[in-house]
Amino acid sequence: MAITLSPDGLQLASASMDGTIKLWCTATVNCLHTLSGHQVPVLSVAFSPNGRTLASGSYDQTVRLWNTRNGACTQILHKHTNRIWCVKFHPNGKLLASGGDDHTTRFWNPATGDPTTTLQGHSNGIYAISLHPNGNLLASAHEDQTVRLWQVPLASTATAQSTLEPFQTLRGHQNRILAIAFSPNGNTLASGSLDRTIKIWNPETHQCRLTLQCHQSWIWDVAFHPNSNTLASASYDRTVKLWDVKTGHCTHTLEGHVGSALSVTFSPNGQWLASGGYEQMLKLWNPQSGKCVRTWYAHPNRVWALAFSPSSQWLATAGEDGSIIIWDVETGDRLQTLSGHLQSVLCLRFSTDGQQLFSSSGDRTVKQWDLSTGECLQTLSGHEHWAWSLALLSADILLSGSQDETIQCWDLKTGQILQCLEVARPYTDMDITGAKGLTKAQHQTLTVLGAISYQA
């Protein structure tokens, strides 16, 4: 799930889904210590500046501090109320920061384990983006239960690092939104949420037309059939469902995944539906009959992302192991494996000619691949958190949405960021210079929420 090098480069720490952390000698590649204590996945690790302490953040809502010399756990820090995605030491080693799904950043004294400051206000991670077929409208799915609509600017009017804001916010979901998709004809927008519902929106009026309720658990992914009338949804309840978006009727429930269904996509010719799941399983379905026609065990763990080539001949799959596999749809043969990402690959997109593939990952990068050679053409770095979603605006412009609350617009010719789409914070540009009556923690919180303070 996470790796990091010690400051002197002599040790490597790797964190795993099984709750353990391993310390490795980089010279001999021998495992020096296995750190056990977290019982669930470890999401982040960080060395102290002197390399003597390792911090880890986990699904179990705790931060642990470890002695890197003997592997002993020296502190367990309890304050977060949800998963901890990031830990980081201050350069002086006297302060540790941790960030989690409880929308807080917490600061700790690593020597004593005592909390020092809490910053609140982070609430707007982006989990999915979808581009309207006309290329002028972008929808983003957010952690704060909203869908935001953005006018996509022309590249000729873009300025380096310029920041744009959404023009419309769609509300109605009662929990985090993980999936979003425009229909191919552009008349419908679908969003899937942890509230177990799918909402069907009119992109022009911004009104919710239907709410689909049939899944028994979270909605991980949604995808439209090329005919724009059929929607597929993948859920934590282990099923894939097909819907008539005109009537809201569930036409098929596809069962066969042993674990959660995480991803779905239709082939461009409409002949196939592919789904990937928690249990390493990849399934190919006939969307007309709802019958499963092929099952692969594609990756050693979860299958997070799927994409058909424009010709419908190839299927790309991405796993938690960081690998990407290209399959022949007709024969089921593995054609190619692309390796390079250091964490889970979360989204895949083919170029319009099918000769290139784009991937985004938990390692915070986006990669561009040449499928004729399997070579990584470039790695785009700029996000500060997991890059969850991609949309290809043109042959030269790619959009990526991240849990760092931004959508980056990339120039593929130069590898540079053209624009940053970002939701303004509640106190953006409020001048609190010299404001009285604020505690240090309140001052820091307002700054995080967008306020500015010019200190003398």
N, C-alpha and C positions, 0 to 999 in steps of 0.2 A: 504493500500500500504506500510506503514511503521509504526513501533512502537519503542518507546524508553522509558527507565526509567530515572527519575531524579536522580542526584547523591546521594541524601539521601534516595532514594527508596520510597518516599511518594507519588509521582505522576507518572502517566503513560501518555504519549502522543501517540495518534493514528491518523494516516493520512489516508484519504479516497479518493476514485475515484471521489466523489462529490465535491472535492475542500475544504472540511472542515477539521479541526483538533479538536480533543476532548482531554481535559485534565481530567484525572480521579484520584480520591483518591484511592490509592491501599488498604487502610485499610477498607473503606466502599464500594468500587466499585461504588461510586456515580460520575456522571459527574459533574465536577466543572465549566468548561467553554467550550463553543463551539466557536472556532476561525474561523471566516468567513472573506474572502478577496480574496483568490485564487478562480478563477472561473472554474478551470480545475484540474485534479488529482494532489495531493501532493505526491511527490515521496520520500522525505526524511525529517526527523526531527531530531533535536539534542538539548539537554539542554546545557546551559552554565555551567561551573564548579560550580558556586554558586547556580544554579537551578533557578535563577530569570528571565532568558531569554530563550526563545525557538526560534530556527531558523528553517525555513522550505524552501524547494526547490521544485519547481513545473514545470509542463508542460508549464506554462505561462511565463517561462524564467526569473522569479524573485525569489529573496530570500526575505523572510519576517522575521522580528524579532518581537517577542511577549512578553509582560509582563505576566509572569505566575501567578501573583497575581490577576490581574483584567481582563486578557484576551485581553487587548488592543494591537493593532498593533502599534509598535513604529517606525519601519523603513521598507521601501521597497527599496531593492537594485536592480538597473537596470544596467546590463553590459553584461550579457550572451545573446547569440543570438540563443539559442536552449534550449531544456529541461534540467533541473537541476536534476541530479540523486543523488547527495550526498552533505550533509553539515556537517561540523565538527568544533567544537571549539578547539582552542589551550588550553592546560592544564592551562595556566595562565589567560584565559578568555579574553585576549586583542587582539586576532586574530581569525578570522573566515575564514574557507576555504570552497569553493563550487566548484563542478565539474559538467560539463555538456556535452551534445552532440555536443557542438560547439568546442570540442577538447581542452578546456582550463580548467585550475584550477585557480580560482581567490581567492585572499586573501583580506579581508576587516577589517577595524577597526569597531567593532560592536558598539562602543560608538558613533561614528559620522556617520557611514554608508558609509564612504569613501573607495574606492578601494585602495589597497596598491601595490600589485604585481600580475602579470598575468604570468602563466606558460603555454606555448604552446607546442604541439607536441604529445599529446595523440590522436591516430587515429586508433587503431588496435584492438578494442574489438572483441571477438569471439562469434558468434551467433549460430553456428551449427558445429557439427563434424560427420563424417561417417567413419566407418572402412571397409576396403576392405575385401571381404570374405576370403581371404587367411590369414588375420590377420597381415600382414606385412606392410600395407600401411594405413595411416590415412589422410583424407582430412578435412580441416577446412575452414569455411566460415567467412570472416572478414568484419569489418566495413569499411576498406579502399578499398573496391570494388575488393578484390582479393580472390582467392582460394589458399591455401597453402597445399603442399603435404609433409608428414613426413614419414620417415622410422621408423617403430615401433620397438624398441629394445626388445630383449628377457629379461624376468625378471631376469634371472641368471646373466646378464651382467649389471644390473641396480645398480647405487649407489645412496645412499640417497641424495635427493635434487639436483641431477645432472640436468643440463639444456641442452636441445637439440634444434637444429634449423632446419627449413624446408629445403628440398633439391630442391624444385621447387615451383615457384609462377606462377599461371595462371591468366592472365589479360584479360579483355574484357568487364566486366560489367561496367556500368556507375553510379552505386549507391551501397549502402550497400547491402551485401548478407546475407539473413536471413535463407536460407535453402540449404541443400546439401545431396546427397544420392548416394551411389554406387549401381549399379544393382546387383542382386543376383549372376550373373555369373561373375561379376567383370570386364566386358568389357566396361562398360559405367559409367560415372560420370555425375550427373545432379546438376546444381546449380540454385537457384531461387533468384531474387533480387528485390529491390525497384525500379529498372529501368523498371519493368513490363515484363521482359524477363526471359526465362529459357534457359540456355546454356547446350548443350550436349558435353561432353569432352571425348577424348580418354585418359585413364589413362596412357597408355604406351608412346604415342607420345607427350602428354600434349597439343594437339591441340584441338581447338573448332571445332566440326564437324557440329553442327547445332545450330541455335538460334531460339527458339520458341517464336513467338509473336502473341498473341491472347487475352491475358488478358488486361483489361482496367485499372488495378491498380496494386499495389504491390503484389508480390508473397510471401506468408507467409510460405508455406511448400511444399515439394515435396516427393513422395514415389513411389518406383517401385513395380509393380506386380511381383509375384514369377517367371513368365515366362521371366522376364528381358526385354520384348519388349514393355510393356505398362507402362507409367508414369502418375501419378496423381499429380495435382497441386491445391493448395488452395490459393485463392486470396482475397484481400480487396474489389474486385468488386462483392463479394457475390456469386461467382461461384466456382465450382470444375470442372476442365477439365481433360479429359483423352487423352493421346497422344500416337501415334505410334512413338517410338524413332528412328526407322529405316528411316522413311520417313519425320518425323516432322509434320505429319498431325494430327490435332485435331479430334479425333473420336467421342467424346461426350462432351457436356457441361451440367453439372448437376446443375440444379437450384432448389432453395428451401430455402436456408439460407436467413433470413431476414436481418442479418448483415453480416459482413465480415466472410469469411471462413478462419479459423486460422490453422487448423491441418487436416492431412489426413494420413491414413495408410491402407494397404491391410492385410487381414488375411493370415497366412502362407499357407493355402490350396487354396488361390486364389478365394474363393467363395464370399468374402465380401470386400467392401470398406467402411470404416468409416470416417466421417468428423465431425469436431467440429467447433463452431463459436462464434462470439461476443455475440450472442443473447441467450446464455444458451443452445442452441440447439445442439443435437447430432443426426446425421443421419447415417443410414445404407443403402448402395446401392448395387445393383447387377451390378458389373462392366461390365458384358457382354451386358446387355440391357440398362444400364444407368438409371434404374428405382429405385426410393426410396422405400425400403421395410419396414422401421421402422423409427419413429422419437421419440426421448426422449427429455424432458427438464431436462438435467442431473445435472446442477449446478446452483446456484443462479446468476451466472454471466458468464464471458467468459470461454470457454473450450479451454485451451491452448495445451493440450497434449493428445495423444491416443496411446494405444499399445495393440495388440492382444497377447494372450498367445500362446505358441508354438503349442498347440493342436487346436487353433482357437475356442475353446469353451468359452473363457472369453475375455472380452474387458475391459481394464482399462482406465479410463478417469480422467483428472486432471483439476482443475479449478482455477480461480483467488482467490477463497475463501481459498485456501491452502489445500483443501481436495482431496482425491483420492477415486474413486468409482470403484468397480469391478462388472461387469454386466455379466449375462448369455446371450450369443449372440442369442441362439435359442428362448428363452422365453422373453427376455427383462427384466427379473427380476434383481433387485439390490441384490447382494449377500453380499457385504461388503463395509464398508466405513473406510478409513484409515485417521487418523487425526494426525497432528504433526508439519507440516510446518507452518511458521508464515506469509508467503507471497505466491504469485502465484506459483503453481507448473508448471514448464515449459517443462519438459521432463520426459518420462517414458520408462523403459526397463525391460522386463521380463528376468529372468535367463533362461538358456537353458532347464532346467527341468520343468519350469513353476511354481516352488514352492516358488520363491522369486521375489520381484519387487524392482527396484531401481528408485528413483525419485530425480530430481534436482529442485532447487527453487530460487526465487528472494530473499529468506532469506540467500542466499550464501552457503547453505549446500546441501549435498547429503545424502539421507537416504536409508537404506536397510531394507526391510520389509519381514517378514515371513507370507505368505498368509494363512497358516494353522491356525494361531492364531491371525493374524492382528497386531502382535507386531512389533515395530520398533527395529530391531536387533542392529543397530548402526547408528550414525550420523557422517558424515565425514565433518569436518570443515577445511578450508584452503584457500578458495577463498575469494577475497576481493570485489567481485561484483556479480551480478546475475549469477547463473550457468544455462546456457541455454541448454546444450546438453550433452548426455551420449552415450557411446559406451562400450559394454562388450567385452574385449579382450580375457578373459578366465574365468573359474569358479572362479578364485581368483584375477583377475585384472580388474579394471574398470577405464575408462577414462572419464573425465568431462571437458567440455569447458566452459569458462566464459567470461563475458564482462571485466574482469580484465586483459585480453590479454594473459591468460595462459591456457594450457591444463594440468590438473593434472592426473598423473597415480597413482592409489590407490591400495595398497595391502589389499584386503578384509579380510584377516586373522588377520592382525594387526591393520587395520584402518589407517595405515601410508602412506604418500606420497612416492612412489618409485622414481618418476622422474617428472620433470616439463618441458613441451615443451613450448618454449617461442620464439617469434620473436625478433631478435636483434633490438635495436633501432638504428637510423642513426649514432649516435656518440658513440656507445658502446666501452668502454675501451680507448677512447681518453683521454689522460692525459692533463688536462688544469690547472694543478698546477702552480701557478705563472703567468698565462697568463695575459697580460696587455691589456688595452683598452676595457675591458668588463665591462658593467654596472652590478650591482647586479642582476637585472632581467635577463640579458642575461646569466650570470653565472648560475643562477638557472635553466633557460630553457635548457641549454646544459647538465646540470646534469640530468634533467628529461629525456633527449634524450639519455642518456647512458654514457656521459662523466664522468670521475672520477677526483676528486680534493683532494689532500692531503694537508690539512691545517696544518700549523705549530702549 
